[in-house]
Amino acid sequence: MKITVIHPDSKQRRIRFSERHTTKVSTLFKRLPRDVVIKRQGQTINISKECLIREAFIDGDIIEAVYTPVPETRRLWKCIKRSNDQCMITLDKDEQRAEMPCGHAITPQALFDYCWHKLDQGCSTITCPYIADIKGNVCGFKWSSRDVKLSAAMSRREKILFQTRLDKNRIKQQELESTNEYPDAVMISLLHNSPKLQRHGDALMRRACPKCWSIIEHVSGCLCMTCQYPSCNFRFCFRCLDEYVLGIDHSKCHRAPLQFSCDK
């Protein structure tokens, strides 16, 4: 027997029940949240959980599960340093607040929403929005993507989406700010069809310098690369294409998307 259940979380879901005559309605309620009300064509169905499925519904029946979804609360990992100060954005004092590297407090949900707002604006870095004085000057401390992902209690999928969007914004910003000419179509095709480095996981063998667009091919050694083009000498990570700074571990950084990609 198949019953289609419409409810707020998944909008529409088809549930298959055993054809056994002993299956009870309580089996259906186990798959739904508490305090749910079952309706058919807008009319509430008053059924007992001990009633048999075959007596309450027919094969192909469409019902609606009505309830108030409870918003999921993001909880900080135990390793994250907590703060007793109020959230710098929501002024919340009840929810958990992470203490960011600059010392200011923020709830995981407020941080998550703030980060995606900045990404939608095309930002390639996430900085602290704390208002430092009455003149409206902000802290502006640059948070690392690792600190943001941990303090916002992101899931594995959210971390990947966040990092990919951050990398795309950064590459796009690099292309817009550069005064050098783009590589021609042949060189771009060479970059896009670059093989991967065997000793460095998903890192590509060919990349363009994020500053001057010189095409560089990795021959040997680590992923820290210094552009040899005269007057450039930009030092960057060959995997994430971000500036190589001492103290930042690039051994596990996320591979940046293809440069000069048509994918917007």
LUMKOL-574252 format. One record per residue (C-alpha): y, z, x; residue in three letters; residue number from 1. Coordinates in steps of 0.5 Angstrom, whole numbers, padded with zeros to 4 digits. Layout:
<atoms>
@c2: Y; c3: Z; c1: X; residu: ALA; num: NUM
...
</atoms>
This chain:
<atoms>
@c2: 0000; c3: 0000; c1: 0000; residu: MET; num: 1
@c2: 0007; c3: -0002; c1: 0003; residu: LYS; num: 2
@c2: 0013; c3: 0002; c1: 0000; residu: ILE; num: 3
@c2: 0020; c3: -0001; c1: 0003; residu: THR; num: 4
@c2: 0025; c3: 0005; c1: 0004; residu: VAL; num: 5
@c2: 0032; c3: 0004; c1: 0005; residu: ILE; num: 6
@c2: 0036; c3: 0010; c1: 0008; residu: HIS; num: 7
@c2: 0042; c3: 0011; c1: 0012; residu: PRO; num: 8
@c2: 0039; c3: 0011; c1: 0019; residu: ASP; num: 9
@c2: 0035; c3: 0005; c1: 0019; residu: SER; num: 10
@c2: 0038; c3: 0002; c1: 0013; residu: LYS; num: 11
@c2: 0031; c3: -0001; c1: 0011; residu: GLN; num: 12
@c2: 0024; c3: 0001; c1: 0013; residu: ARG; num: 13
@c2: 0017; c3: -0001; c1: 0011; residu: ARG; num: 14
@c2: 0012; c3: 0004; c1: 0011; residu: ILE; num: 15
@c2: 0005; c3: 0003; c1: 0010; residu: ARG; num: 16
@c2: 0000; c3: 0008; c1: 0007; residu: PHE; num: 17
@c2: -0007; c3: 0009; c1: 0007; residu: SER; num: 18
@c2: -0011; c3: 0006; c1: 0001; residu: GLU; num: 19
@c2: -0014; c3: 0012; c1: 0000; residu: ARG; num: 20
@c2: -0013; c3: 0015; c1: -0007; residu: HIS; num: 21
@c2: -0012; c3: 0022; c1: -0004; residu: THR; num: 22
@c2: -0006; c3: 0020; c1: 0000; residu: THR; num: 23
@c2: 0000; c3: 0025; c1: -0003; residu: LYS; num: 24
@c2: 0007; c3: 0024; c1: -0004; residu: VAL; num: 25
@c2: 0008; c3: 0030; c1: 0002; residu: SER; num: 26
@c2: 0006; c3: 0024; c1: 0007; residu: THR; num: 27
@c2: 0012; c3: 0020; c1: 0005; residu: LEU; num: 28
@c2: 0017; c3: 0026; c1: 0006; residu: PHE; num: 29
@c2: 0014; c3: 0028; c1: 0013; residu: LYS; num: 30
@c2: 0017; c3: 0021; c1: 0015; residu: ARG; num: 31
@c2: 0024; c3: 0023; c1: 0012; residu: LEU; num: 32
@c2: 0030; c3: 0028; c1: 0014; residu: PRO; num: 33
@c2: 0030; c3: 0035; c1: 0010; residu: ARG; num: 34
@c2: 0034; c3: 0035; c1: 0003; residu: ASP; num: 35
@c2: 0032; c3: 0028; c1: 0002; residu: VAL; num: 36
@c2: 0033; c3: 0025; c1: -0005; residu: VAL; num: 37
@c2: 0029; c3: 0019; c1: -0007; residu: ILE; num: 38
@c2: 0032; c3: 0014; c1: -0012; residu: LYS; num: 39
@c2: 0029; c3: 0008; c1: -0015; residu: ARG; num: 40
@c2: 0035; c3: 0003; c1: -0018; residu: GLN; num: 41
@c2: 0040; c3: 0008; c1: -0017; residu: GLY; num: 42
@c2: 0036; c3: 0013; c1: -0021; residu: GLN; num: 43
@c2: 0033; c3: 0020; c1: -0018; residu: THR; num: 44
@c2: 0026; c3: 0020; c1: -0018; residu: ILE; num: 45
@c2: 0023; c3: 0027; c1: -0020; residu: ASN; num: 46
@c2: 0016; c3: 0027; c1: -0017; residu: ILE; num: 47
@c2: 0012; c3: 0033; c1: -0014; residu: SER; num: 48
@c2: 0010; c3: 0033; c1: -0007; residu: LYS; num: 49
@c2: 0003; c3: 0034; c1: -0009; residu: GLU; num: 50
@c2: 0003; c3: 0028; c1: -0013; residu: CYS; num: 51
@c2: -0001; c3: 0022; c1: -0011; residu: LEU; num: 52
@c2: 0002; c3: 0016; c1: -0008; residu: ILE; num: 53
@c2: -0001; c3: 0011; c1: -0012; residu: ARG; num: 54
@c2: 0001; c3: 0015; c1: -0018; residu: GLU; num: 55
@c2: 0008; c3: 0015; c1: -0016; residu: ALA; num: 56
@c2: 0009; c3: 0008; c1: -0013; residu: PHE; num: 57
@c2: 0006; c3: 0001; c1: -0014; residu: ILE; num: 58
@c2: 0005; c3: -0003; c1: -0008; residu: ASP; num: 59
@c2: 0012; c3: -0007; c1: -0006; residu: GLY; num: 60
@c2: 0016; c3: -0002; c1: -0009; residu: ASP; num: 61
@c2: 0023; c3: -0001; c1: -0006; residu: ILE; num: 62
@c2: 0026; c3: 0006; c1: -0006; residu: ILE; num: 63
@c2: 0032; c3: 0009; c1: -0003; residu: GLU; num: 64
@c2: 0032; c3: 0016; c1: 0001; residu: ALA; num: 65
@c2: 0039; c3: 0019; c1: 0000; residu: VAL; num: 66
@c2: 0042; c3: 0025; c1: 0004; residu: TYR; num: 67
@c2: 0047; c3: 0026; c1: 0009; residu: THR; num: 68
@c2: 0046; c3: 0024; c1: 0016; residu: PRO; num: 69
@c2: 0047; c3: 0030; c1: 0021; residu: VAL; num: 70
@c2: 0051; c3: 0027; c1: 0027; residu: PRO; num: 71
@c2: 0047; c3: 0028; c1: 0034; residu: GLU; num: 72
@c2: 0050; c3: 0033; c1: 0039; residu: THR; num: 73
@c2: 0050; c3: 0031; c1: 0046; residu: ARG; num: 74
@c2: 0048; c3: 0037; c1: 0050; residu: ARG; num: 75
@c2: 0049; c3: 0038; c1: 0057; residu: LEU; num: 76
@c2: 0044; c3: 0038; c1: 0063; residu: TRP; num: 77
@c2: 0042; c3: 0045; c1: 0066; residu: LYS; num: 78
@c2: 0045; c3: 0042; c1: 0073; residu: CYS; num: 79
@c2: 0052; c3: 0040; c1: 0070; residu: ILE; num: 80
@c2: 0057; c3: 0045; c1: 0071; residu: LYS; num: 81
@c2: 0060; c3: 0048; c1: 0065; residu: ARG; num: 82
@c2: 0067; c3: 0050; c1: 0064; residu: SER; num: 83
@c2: 0070; c3: 0055; c1: 0059; residu: ASN; num: 84
@c2: 0077; c3: 0051; c1: 0058; residu: ASP; num: 85
@c2: 0078; c3: 0047; c1: 0052; residu: GLN; num: 86
@c2: 0076; c3: 0040; c1: 0052; residu: CYS; num: 87
@c2: 0082; c3: 0036; c1: 0055; residu: MET; num: 88
@c2: 0082; c3: 0031; c1: 0049; residu: ILE; num: 89
@c2: 0079; c3: 0034; c1: 0043; residu: THR; num: 90
@c2: 0082; c3: 0042; c1: 0045; residu: LEU; num: 91
@c2: 0075; c3: 0044; c1: 0043; residu: ASP; num: 92
@c2: 0073; c3: 0051; c1: 0045; residu: LYS; num: 93
@c2: 0066; c3: 0051; c1: 0041; residu: ASP; num: 94
@c2: 0062; c3: 0045; c1: 0044; residu: GLU; num: 95
@c2: 0059; c3: 0045; c1: 0051; residu: GLN; num: 96
@c2: 0065; c3: 0043; c1: 0056; residu: ARG; num: 97
@c2: 0063; c3: 0040; c1: 0063; residu: ALA; num: 98
@c2: 0067; c3: 0041; c1: 0069; residu: GLU; num: 99
@c2: 0069; c3: 0034; c1: 0072; residu: MET; num: 100
@c2: 0070; c3: 0034; c1: 0079; residu: PRO; num: 101
@c2: 0078; c3: 0035; c1: 0078; residu: CYS; num: 102
@c2: 0077; c3: 0041; c1: 0075; residu: GLY; num: 103
@c2: 0078; c3: 0039; c1: 0068; residu: HIS; num: 104
@c2: 0074; c3: 0040; c1: 0062; residu: ALA; num: 105
@c2: 0071; c3: 0035; c1: 0057; residu: ILE; num: 106
@c2: 0066; c3: 0035; c1: 0052; residu: THR; num: 107
@c2: 0060; c3: 0030; c1: 0053; residu: PRO; num: 108
@c2: 0062; c3: 0026; c1: 0046; residu: GLN; num: 109
@c2: 0069; c3: 0026; c1: 0048; residu: ALA; num: 110
@c2: 0068; c3: 0023; c1: 0055; residu: LEU; num: 111
@c2: 0063; c3: 0018; c1: 0052; residu: PHE; num: 112
@c2: 0068; c3: 0016; c1: 0047; residu: ASP; num: 113
@c2: 0074; c3: 0016; c1: 0052; residu: TYR; num: 114
@c2: 0069; c3: 0012; c1: 0057; residu: CYS; num: 115
@c2: 0068; c3: 0006; c1: 0052; residu: TRP; num: 116
@c2: 0075; c3: 0006; c1: 0050; residu: HIS; num: 117
@c2: 0077; c3: 0005; c1: 0057; residu: LYS; num: 118
@c2: 0071; c3: -0001; c1: 0058; residu: LEU; num: 119
@c2: 0074; c3: -0004; c1: 0052; residu: ASP; num: 120
@c2: 0081; c3: -0005; c1: 0055; residu: GLN; num: 121
@c2: 0078; c3: -0008; c1: 0061; residu: GLY; num: 122
@c2: 0078; c3: -0002; c1: 0066; residu: CYS; num: 123
@c2: 0074; c3: -0002; c1: 0072; residu: SER; num: 124
@c2: 0075; c3: 0005; c1: 0073; residu: THR; num: 125
@c2: 0075; c3: 0011; c1: 0069; residu: ILE; num: 126
@c2: 0080; c3: 0016; c1: 0071; residu: THR; num: 127
@c2: 0082; c3: 0023; c1: 0068; residu: CYS; num: 128
@c2: 0087; c3: 0023; c1: 0062; residu: PRO; num: 129
@c2: 0089; c3: 0030; c1: 0063; residu: TYR; num: 130
@c2: 0096; c3: 0031; c1: 0062; residu: ILE; num: 131
@c2: 0099; c3: 0035; c1: 0068; residu: ALA; num: 132
@c2: 0106; c3: 0037; c1: 0066; residu: ASP; num: 133
@c2: 0111; c3: 0036; c1: 0060; residu: ILE; num: 134
@c2: 0113; c3: 0029; c1: 0063; residu: LYS; num: 135
@c2: 0107; c3: 0026; c1: 0061; residu: GLY; num: 136
@c2: 0104; c3: 0025; c1: 0068; residu: ASN; num: 137
@c2: 0096; c3: 0025; c1: 0068; residu: VAL; num: 138
@c2: 0091; c3: 0027; c1: 0073; residu: CYS; num: 139
@c2: 0089; c3: 0020; c1: 0074; residu: GLY; num: 140
@c2: 0083; c3: 0023; c1: 0079; residu: PHE; num: 141
@c2: 0078; c3: 0017; c1: 0079; residu: LYS; num: 142
@c2: 0071; c3: 0019; c1: 0077; residu: TRP; num: 143
@c2: 0065; c3: 0016; c1: 0080; residu: SER; num: 144
@c2: 0060; c3: 0013; c1: 0075; residu: SER; num: 145
@c2: 0055; c3: 0018; c1: 0077; residu: ARG; num: 146
@c2: 0059; c3: 0024; c1: 0075; residu: ASP; num: 147
@c2: 0061; c3: 0020; c1: 0068; residu: VAL; num: 148
@c2: 0054; c3: 0018; c1: 0066; residu: LYS; num: 149
@c2: 0051; c3: 0026; c1: 0067; residu: LEU; num: 150
@c2: 0057; c3: 0029; c1: 0064; residu: SER; num: 151
@c2: 0057; c3: 0025; c1: 0058; residu: ALA; num: 152
@c2: 0049; c3: 0026; c1: 0057; residu: ALA; num: 153
@c2: 0048; c3: 0019; c1: 0057; residu: MET; num: 154
@c2: 0041; c3: 0016; c1: 0055; residu: SER; num: 155
@c2: 0037; c3: 0012; c1: 0060; residu: ARG; num: 156
@c2: 0039; c3: 0006; c1: 0056; residu: ARG; num: 157
@c2: 0047; c3: 0008; c1: 0055; residu: GLU; num: 158
@c2: 0047; c3: 0009; c1: 0063; residu: LYS; num: 159
@c2: 0045; c3: 0002; c1: 0064; residu: ILE; num: 160
@c2: 0050; c3: -0001; c1: 0059; residu: LEU; num: 161
@c2: 0055; c3: 0003; c1: 0061; residu: PHE; num: 162
@c2: 0054; c3: 0001; c1: 0069; residu: GLN; num: 163
@c2: 0053; c3: -0006; c1: 0067; residu: THR; num: 164
@c2: 0060; c3: -0007; c1: 0063; residu: ARG; num: 165
@c2: 0063; c3: -0003; c1: 0068; residu: LEU; num: 166
@c2: 0061; c3: -0008; c1: 0074; residu: ASP; num: 167
@c2: 0063; c3: -0014; c1: 0069; residu: LYS; num: 168
@c2: 0070; c3: -0011; c1: 0068; residu: ASN; num: 169
@c2: 0071; c3: -0010; c1: 0076; residu: ARG; num: 170
@c2: 0068; c3: -0017; c1: 0078; residu: ILE; num: 171
@c2: 0073; c3: -0020; c1: 0073; residu: LYS; num: 172
@c2: 0079; c3: -0016; c1: 0075; residu: GLN; num: 173
@c2: 0077; c3: -0018; c1: 0082; residu: GLN; num: 174
@c2: 0077; c3: -0025; c1: 0080; residu: GLU; num: 175
@c2: 0084; c3: -0024; c1: 0076; residu: LEU; num: 176
@c2: 0087; c3: -0021; c1: 0082; residu: GLU; num: 177
@c2: 0085; c3: -0025; c1: 0088; residu: SER; num: 178
@c2: 0090; c3: -0030; c1: 0090; residu: THR; num: 179
@c2: 0085; c3: -0034; c1: 0094; residu: ASN; num: 180
@c2: 0081; c3: -0041; c1: 0091; residu: GLU; num: 181
@c2: 0075; c3: -0040; c1: 0087; residu: TYR; num: 182
@c2: 0069; c3: -0043; c1: 0091; residu: PRO; num: 183
@c2: 0067; c3: -0050; c1: 0088; residu: ASP; num: 184
@c2: 0061; c3: -0051; c1: 0083; residu: ALA; num: 185
@c2: 0056; c3: -0052; c1: 0089; residu: VAL; num: 186
@c2: 0058; c3: -0046; c1: 0092; residu: MET; num: 187
@c2: 0057; c3: -0042; c1: 0085; residu: ILE; num: 188
@c2: 0051; c3: -0045; c1: 0084; residu: SER; num: 189
@c2: 0048; c3: -0043; c1: 0090; residu: LEU; num: 190
@c2: 0050; c3: -0036; c1: 0089; residu: LEU; num: 191
@c2: 0047; c3: -0036; c1: 0082; residu: HIS; num: 192
@c2: 0041; c3: -0039; c1: 0084; residu: ASN; num: 193
@c2: 0040; c3: -0034; c1: 0090; residu: SER; num: 194
@c2: 0033; c3: -0031; c1: 0092; residu: PRO; num: 195
@c2: 0032; c3: -0023; c1: 0092; residu: LYS; num: 196
@c2: 0032; c3: -0019; c1: 0098; residu: LEU; num: 197
@c2: 0025; c3: -0017; c1: 0099; residu: GLN; num: 198
@c2: 0027; c3: -0010; c1: 0103; residu: ARG; num: 199
@c2: 0032; c3: -0008; c1: 0098; residu: HIS; num: 200
@c2: 0029; c3: -0009; c1: 0091; residu: GLY; num: 201
@c2: 0034; c3: -0013; c1: 0086; residu: ASP; num: 202
@c2: 0039; c3: -0014; c1: 0091; residu: ALA; num: 203
@c2: 0041; c3: -0022; c1: 0092; residu: LEU; num: 204
@c2: 0041; c3: -0025; c1: 0099; residu: MET; num: 205
@c2: 0048; c3: -0029; c1: 0097; residu: ARG; num: 206
@c2: 0054; c3: -0026; c1: 0095; residu: ARG; num: 207
@c2: 0062; c3: -0028; c1: 0095; residu: ALA; num: 208
@c2: 0066; c3: -0023; c1: 0098; residu: CYS; num: 209
@c2: 0070; c3: -0019; c1: 0093; residu: PRO; num: 210
@c2: 0076; c3: -0020; c1: 0096; residu: LYS; num: 211
@c2: 0077; c3: -0027; c1: 0099; residu: CYS; num: 212
@c2: 0071; c3: -0031; c1: 0096; residu: TRP; num: 213
@c2: 0068; c3: -0032; c1: 0103; residu: SER; num: 214
@c2: 0060; c3: -0034; c1: 0101; residu: ILE; num: 215
@c2: 0056; c3: -0029; c1: 0105; residu: ILE; num: 216
@c2: 0048; c3: -0029; c1: 0106; residu: GLU; num: 217
@c2: 0045; c3: -0023; c1: 0108; residu: HIS; num: 218
@c2: 0040; c3: -0024; c1: 0114; residu: VAL; num: 219
@c2: 0038; c3: -0017; c1: 0116; residu: SER; num: 220
@c2: 0040; c3: -0009; c1: 0116; residu: GLY; num: 221
@c2: 0043; c3: -0005; c1: 0111; residu: CYS; num: 222
@c2: 0047; c3: -0007; c1: 0105; residu: LEU; num: 223
@c2: 0053; c3: -0005; c1: 0108; residu: CYS; num: 224
@c2: 0057; c3: -0011; c1: 0109; residu: MET; num: 225
@c2: 0064; c3: -0013; c1: 0112; residu: THR; num: 226
@c2: 0067; c3: -0019; c1: 0111; residu: CYS; num: 227
@c2: 0068; c3: -0023; c1: 0118; residu: GLN; num: 228
@c2: 0073; c3: -0028; c1: 0115; residu: TYR; num: 229
@c2: 0080; c3: -0027; c1: 0119; residu: PRO; num: 230
@c2: 0085; c3: -0023; c1: 0116; residu: SER; num: 231
@c2: 0080; c3: -0020; c1: 0111; residu: CYS; num: 232
@c2: 0075; c3: -0015; c1: 0114; residu: ASN; num: 233
@c2: 0073; c3: -0012; c1: 0107; residu: PHE; num: 234
@c2: 0067; c3: -0007; c1: 0107; residu: ARG; num: 235
@c2: 0063; c3: -0007; c1: 0101; residu: PHE; num: 236
@c2: 0056; c3: -0006; c1: 0098; residu: CYS; num: 237
@c2: 0052; c3: -0012; c1: 0098; residu: PHE; num: 238
@c2: 0048; c3: -0010; c1: 0091; residu: ARG; num: 239
@c2: 0054; c3: -0007; c1: 0087; residu: CYS; num: 240
@c2: 0060; c3: -0011; c1: 0090; residu: LEU; num: 241
@c2: 0064; c3: -0004; c1: 0090; residu: ASP; num: 242
@c2: 0068; c3: -0002; c1: 0096; residu: GLU; num: 243
@c2: 0064; c3: 0002; c1: 0101; residu: TYR; num: 244
@c2: 0066; c3: 0009; c1: 0102; residu: VAL; num: 245
@c2: 0063; c3: 0014; c1: 0106; residu: LEU; num: 246
@c2: 0060; c3: 0020; c1: 0102; residu: GLY; num: 247
@c2: 0058; c3: 0015; c1: 0097; residu: ILE; num: 248
@c2: 0050; c3: 0014; c1: 0097; residu: ASP; num: 249
@c2: 0049; c3: 0006; c1: 0095; residu: HIS; num: 250
@c2: 0042; c3: 0006; c1: 0096; residu: SER; num: 251
@c2: 0040; c3: 0007; c1: 0089; residu: LYS; num: 252
@c2: 0047; c3: 0003; c1: 0086; residu: CYS; num: 253
@c2: 0046; c3: -0001; c1: 0080; residu: HIS; num: 254
@c2: 0046; c3: -0009; c1: 0082; residu: ARG; num: 255
@c2: 0053; c3: -0012; c1: 0080; residu: ALA; num: 256
@c2: 0052; c3: -0018; c1: 0075; residu: PRO; num: 257
@c2: 0053; c3: -0025; c1: 0078; residu: LEU; num: 258
@c2: 0060; c3: -0027; c1: 0080; residu: GLN; num: 259
@c2: 0064; c3: -0033; c1: 0077; residu: PHE; num: 260
@c2: 0059; c3: -0032; c1: 0071; residu: SER; num: 261
@c2: 0060; c3: -0036; c1: 0064; residu: CYS; num: 262
@c2: 0058; c3: -0030; c1: 0061; residu: ASP; num: 263
@c2: 0064; c3: -0026; c1: 0058; residu: LYS; num: 264
</atoms>
